Amino acid sequence: MSTYNVLIMGASYGSLLAIKLLFAGNRIKLVCLPAEAEAINKEGARVRLPVKGRKDLVEIDSRKLPGSLSAAGPGAVNPADYDLVALAMQEPQYRSGGVRELLSAVAKAKAPCMSIMNMPPLPYLKRIPGLATDTLRSCYTDATVWEEFDPGLVTLCSPDPQAFRPPDAPVNVLQVTLPTNFKVARFDSDKYTAMLRQMAADIEAIRYDAGDGKVELPVKLKVHDSIFVPLAKWAMLLTGNYRCVQKDAARSIKDAVHSDLATSRQVYDWVCELCIKLGASPNDLVPFEKYAAAAQGLVRPSSAARALFAGAPNIERVDRLVQSIAAQKGMRNPVVDETVALVDARLATNRKAAA
């Protein structure tokens, strides 16, 4: 079994991927805020997972796993020291001081990058045949941060598992609410794709002793040959996450999907149709029924909606990205247009208040 040095930019959602990789003995460095780095270096990372057949969450402590985990600020790492870089921050964070410089160093080091952002990095979209990416730059908080990347070295991993930092817990604790799989597209390179497959196989083999016998843990890494598989998340985001945003408040993902199931299905099918026009196979996508069933358990507003109503001046704009890509294919959807307008309006309010 090979072990790897993995740099993960972003410790919140990134700690879920880190925990899975630590089981196989990999060496992980998390790039994060000073308070997070201090807590993780002192007390490890802890991830709480729901496990089938068990009433209580299973808590995994990184300090008890075979691999090694440490954390640092963006200025304290050299990307050339790592076999893989995982991008696990929200897209607007990549233009912030320190992070921007580290991202540039990652590109210059020609390190293979696996994004687990909802917003696909611009270089990844360049891997989609026939897509005009220049017209999509305005959907990004700052598209210039992606200019140095080789598209062949960037892949996308659909961040399907849902997780959050419990407000009453320390900053090194992450709680998983929807334990689905990470679905990653292959790299252009067979060598780097083989590394992903090795990691996926190691994660598949994990059995964890929860105190009363070994159990199989959810949240696997699944490697796909189709570059369109991670785009299956778009239909979910446009149907649920962004429709949490209402004029004056945020609603839960469950309410966004189930308060008008017919409209939700129509939006979902429309986004799936767009993905198929880009080149996806129907088998790359997730049936609406499966998503709607999962949404029953998503009783909190999406992170995008929570950020908006907490005053954020920028969020990931997958809603605008999908709308813009659809326009290239001559497609429009009135519900999507309304969602984009609601998010635009709330961002305008937040930016005015911050000015």
SVG drawing of the C-alpha trace seen along z (x, -y; Angstrom):
<svg xmlns="http://www.w3.org/2000/svg" viewBox="-46 -52 55 59">
<polyline fill="none" stroke="black" stroke-width="0.4" points="0.0,0.0 1.4,-3.4 1.1,-6.3 1.0,-9.9 1.6,-13.4 -1.6,-15.4 -2.1,-19.1 -5.7,-20.1 -6.6,-23.8 -9.5,-24.3 -9.9,-22.5 -13.7,-22.5 -15.0,-20.3 -11.4,-19.3 -11.1,-17.5 -13.7,-14.9 -11.5,-14.0 -8.4,-14.1 -9.9,-11.6 -10.7,-9.1 -7.1,-9.4 -5.5,-9.1 -6.9,-5.6 -4.6,-4.5 -1.5,-6.0 -1.3,-9.0 0.4,-12.2 -2.0,-15.2 -1.4,-18.9 -4.4,-21.1 -4.2,-24.8 -6.5,-26.9 -7.0,-29.8 -4.7,-30.3 -7.3,-29.2 -8.1,-26.1 -4.5,-25.2 -3.8,-25.6 -6.7,-23.4 -5.9,-20.7 -2.2,-20.6 -3.0,-20.3 -6.1,-18.1 -6.4,-16.6 -9.4,-16.8 -12.6,-15.0 -15.3,-14.0 -18.8,-12.7 -20.4,-10.3 -23.8,-8.6 -23.3,-4.9 -26.0,-2.5 -27.6,-0.5 -26.3,-2.7 -28.4,-5.2 -25.5,-7.5 -22.9,-9.2 -19.5,-7.6 -16.7,-10.1 -13.4,-9.6 -10.3,-11.1 -7.5,-11.8 -4.8,-11.2 -5.8,-7.5 -5.4,-6.8 -2.4,-5.4 -1.6,-8.5 -0.3,-11.8 -2.2,-15.1 -0.9,-18.6 -2.1,-22.1 -0.5,-25.4 -1.2,-28.8 -0.9,-29.3 2.5,-30.9 4.1,-27.9 3.8,-25.2 5.6,-24.3 3.3,-22.7 6.2,-20.9 6.4,-18.7 3.0,-17.1 1.7,-14.3 -1.8,-15.8 -3.4,-19.2 -7.1,-19.2 -9.0,-22.5 -11.6,-22.4 -12.3,-26.1 -15.2,-28.1 -14.4,-29.7 -14.3,-33.4 -11.6,-32.5 -9.0,-31.8 -8.5,-35.5 -7.7,-36.3 -4.2,-37.3 -1.9,-34.4 -4.3,-31.9 -4.0,-33.5 -0.2,-33.3 -0.3,-29.6 -2.7,-28.8 -0.3,-30.4 2.6,-28.3 0.4,-25.2 0.0,-26.0 3.7,-26.8 4.7,-23.5 2.5,-21.6 0.9,-19.7 -2.2,-17.6 -5.2,-19.3 -8.5,-17.8 -11.2,-20.4 -14.0,-19.6 -15.6,-23.0 -19.2,-23.2 -17.9,-25.8 -15.7,-24.0 -12.4,-25.7 -12.2,-27.5 -9.4,-25.2 -11.6,-22.2 -14.3,-23.7 -11.7,-23.9 -11.7,-20.1 -15.3,-20.2 -15.2,-20.1 -16.8,-23.0 -17.4,-25.1 -16.5,-28.8 -14.9,-29.5 -14.1,-33.2 -17.8,-34.1 -17.9,-32.4 -15.2,-34.4 -17.7,-36.9 -19.3,-34.1 -16.1,-33.8 -15.3,-36.2 -11.8,-36.6 -11.2,-34.5 -7.6,-35.6 -6.5,-33.3 -7.0,-30.3 -5.0,-31.6 -1.7,-29.8 -3.3,-26.3 -2.8,-23.5 -6.4,-22.1 -4.9,-18.6 -3.7,-18.8 -7.1,-19.8 -9.9,-17.5 -13.2,-17.9 -14.7,-15.9 -18.4,-16.3 -18.8,-17.4 -22.0,-15.4 -21.5,-14.6 -23.2,-17.3 -21.3,-18.4 -21.2,-21.4 -19.3,-22.7 -21.6,-22.3 -22.0,-25.7 -21.5,-24.4 -18.4,-22.4 -14.7,-23.4 -13.4,-24.5 -11.7,-21.1 -15.0,-19.2 -17.0,-18.4 -20.4,-16.7 -21.6,-14.8 -25.4,-15.0 -25.6,-13.3 -22.9,-10.6 -22.8,-10.1 -19.7,-9.6 -17.1,-11.9 -17.3,-11.3 -14.1,-12.4 -13.4,-12.5 -10.2,-11.0 -7.2,-13.3 -6.0,-13.5 -2.9,-11.6 -3.0,-7.8 -0.4,-8.2 -2.4,-10.7 -5.6,-8.8 -3.9,-5.6 -3.1,-7.6 -6.8,-8.5 -7.8,-4.8 -5.3,-3.7 -6.8,-6.2 -10.3,-5.1 -9.4,-1.4 -7.8,-2.2 -10.8,-4.1 -13.1,-1.3 -11.2,1.2 -11.6,-0.8 -13.2,1.0 -13.4,-0.9 -13.6,0.5 -16.3,-1.7 -15.8,0.1 -18.2,3.0 -16.8,4.5 -15.6,3.3 -18.0,1.3 -17.9,0.1 -17.8,-3.7 -19.8,-5.7 -18.3,-8.4 -16.2,-6.7 -14.1,-8.1 -15.4,-6.9 -13.2,-7.5 -15.0,-7.9 -13.7,-8.0 -16.4,-10.5 -15.5,-14.2 -19.2,-14.9 -20.0,-12.8 -19.1,-15.6 -21.5,-17.9 -24.4,-15.8 -24.2,-18.1 -25.4,-21.1 -29.0,-19.9 -29.0,-19.4 -27.5,-22.9 -30.0,-24.6 -33.0,-22.7 -32.2,-22.8 -29.2,-24.8 -29.8,-28.1 -33.6,-27.9 -33.1,-28.2 -32.6,-31.9 -35.9,-33.8 -36.4,-37.5 -36.1,-38.2 -34.9,-34.9 -33.4,-31.5 -35.4,-28.2 -34.2,-24.7 -33.1,-22.6 -35.9,-20.2 -38.5,-23.1 -36.8,-24.4 -37.3,-20.9 -40.5,-19.6 -42.7,-22.8 -43.4,-22.5 -42.1,-19.2 -43.3,-19.7 -41.3,-22.9 -38.3,-21.2 -38.5,-18.3 -38.8,-20.7 -35.6,-22.6 -33.7,-19.4 -34.6,-17.9 -33.7,-21.1 -30.2,-21.1 -29.7,-17.4 -30.7,-18.2 -28.0,-20.9 -25.4,-18.5 -26.4,-16.0 -26.0,-18.7 -22.5,-19.3 -21.7,-15.6 -22.8,-13.8 -24.5,-10.4 -27.8,-10.0 -25.9,-7.4 -23.5,-10.1 -26.4,-11.9 -28.5,-11.2 -32.2,-10.5 -34.5,-13.2 -36.2,-10.7 -33.0,-9.8 -32.1,-13.4 -35.6,-14.3 -35.4,-11.4 -32.0,-12.6 -33.4,-16.2 -36.0,-15.0 -33.1,-14.9 -31.6,-18.3 -33.4,-20.4 -31.0,-23.3 -30.5,-26.1 -27.6,-25.6 -24.2,-27.0 -24.6,-29.5 -28.0,-30.7 -26.6,-30.9 -23.7,-33.0 -25.9,-35.4 -28.1,-36.1 -25.1,-36.4 -24.0,-39.4 -21.4,-37.7 -20.4,-40.0 -19.4,-37.0 -20.5,-33.4 -19.9,-30.6 -22.2,-31.4 -22.9,-28.0 -26.4,-29.4 -25.0,-32.1 -22.5,-29.6 -25.2,-27.1 -27.4,-30.0 -24.4,-31.3 -23.5,-27.8 -27.2,-27.2 -27.3,-30.5 -24.4,-29.1 -26.8,-26.2 -29.8,-28.5 -31.5,-27.3 -33.3,-29.4 -35.4,-28.5 -37.6,-31.1 -37.2,-29.5 -33.4,-29.6 -33.5,-33.2 -35.6,-34.1 -33.1,-32.3 -30.1,-34.2 -32.0,-37.5 -32.7,-36.8 -29.1,-35.9 -27.9,-39.0 -30.3,-41.2 -29.1,-39.8 -25.4,-40.2 -26.1,-43.8 -27.7,-44.5 -24.8,-42.9 -22.1,-44.8 -24.0,-48.1 -24.0,-47.4 -20.3,-46.5 -19.3,-49.6"/>
</svg>
